Amino acid sequence: MQKNFIAGEWLEGARFSRNINPSDTRDLVGEYAQADAAQTQLAIAAAEAAFPAWSLSTPQQRFDILDAIGSEILARRAELGDLLAREEGKTMPEAVGEVARAGNIFKFFAGEALRPGGEMMPSVRPGVGIEISREALGVIGIITPWNFPIAIPAWKIAPALAYGNCVVFKPADLVPGSAWALAEILSRSGLPQGVFNLVMGRGSEVGATLLADPRIAAVTFTGSVGTGQKVAAACVARMAKFQLEMGGKNPMVVLDDADLGVAVNCAVQSGFFSTGQRCTASSRLIVTDGIHDRFVAAVMERMQSLKVDDARKAGTDIGPVVDQSQLDQDMAYIGIAQAEGAQLVCGGEAIERSADGHPGFYLTPALLSGTSATMRINREEVFGPVVSVLRATDYEEALFMANDTPFGLAAGIATTSLKHATHFKRHSQAGMVMVNLPTAGVDYHVPFGGRKGSSYGPREQGRYAAEFYTTVKTAYTQA
Ligand code: NAD
């Protein structure tokens, strides 16, 4: 049984949960403690007590600790990647890549601990100087989803600590294994007791306790829109700072002048890889008339060659869906789309066993054509390997359709036209825009986030993370 890490100690939970491998449901990854409200409050108290000293720790101390954490994660990327693939179901190359990203994020923020610059300004009054600086907030509550079990925790924990905050981290119930392994590394990193705490457990209990506690200065959340709305309401009620990263319905526009190979690669990569379970996945392919039929035929041909199998088996392109309820949701949306008049032209078949006969939650990638902008399949996030095609007459209509969504996380365009690429970058209503690249797959040192219903609050990652994890102080001095 893996325990929670609170005030520098490993503690039994009130209950425990079983972590199941979605590629082989007979395989128990492990048993993990689940905290209750009282234990969560213990973690909050420990973090609060640790804050005064940690917020004044030297940049060198923070650099050394975060850099060492990053080095260990990178050195153990194969082992941690295997655990991640086993509990979440992404393929080994994807899982190892995610672990490496987590390691690089810790190293990036180790550097940021050394660069907390400020500004000096003259006052409008004679003899007065002004300094503008950033300070840590206090205790940060971190709530993460299941689809990036180590990278998302890393991109919240690393900046929180780098800027001098303390952390209470609640990972997703479905994937406690990678979160626990990360916490175990942090527990040996030299962080003073209470600076970092892990409380695994239910959202309705551990998560809700974090949201309600006045000792939590700020909450950073990634997950679904519904839960994000609860986080927002709870934080506003007590005027706590918060940041939300939520769903997407990301468009990939394919114009007549696109390089067909590039366009197909962008669509297949970001539509189906990681089993379509990425907030930046392209789930709407908006294709102009002149290339539509050739493009759909080429995507279907490529889809036939994708191997859906055990996530940890060499040669697997697409691992299983994360669990039965997500599989049910994926299948339900395929049915809803068909009932609204879409054609299922490829895939969409639930398979109960891997090639080796393991019971798991397998689904062949699904392509729906003949869809229209008002259908639910084009307005609601599925979060699976389910992609729809919309036909557009020209670039202008394609751009309109791309923006015609309640979400605004990522958007892509495949084109060889500099004019259209430039116009799309400027006029897309998404936080991240890709030209001739998949919408999923972003760098770790630059801002990440969206607009409209996808995000709320300052951007995550890169230097922009300071906006959330610090507060600004303006100090006046009369010489
Ligand atoms: P979810 O909303 O069900 O859960 C997210 C986290 O919130 C979990 O840790 C959960 O336990 C916790 N939670 C649940 N109820 C809570 C409550 N009442 N109070 C406090 N915490 C609570 O999301 P999920 O199913 O784990 O993740 C999938 C979703 O995450 C998708 O919608 C996806 O688009 C989104 N996502 C967004 C991004 C992004 O950066 N925009 C990245 C990855 C995933």
Boltz pocket constraint, residues with backbone or C-beta under 6 A from the ligand:
constraints:
  - pocket:
      binder: B
      contacts: [[A, 143], [A, 144], [A, 145], [A, 146], [A, 147], [A, 148], [A, 170], [A, 171], [A, 172], [A, 173], [A, 201], [A, 202], [A, 203], [A, 204], [A, 206], [A, 207], [A, 208], [A, 211], [A, 222], [A, 223], [A, 224], [A, 225], [A, 226], [A, 227], [A, 228], [A, 230], [A, 231], [A, 245], [A, 246], [A, 247], [A, 248], [A, 278], [A, 279], [A, 381], [A, 383], [A, 409], [A, 454]]
      max_distance: 6.0
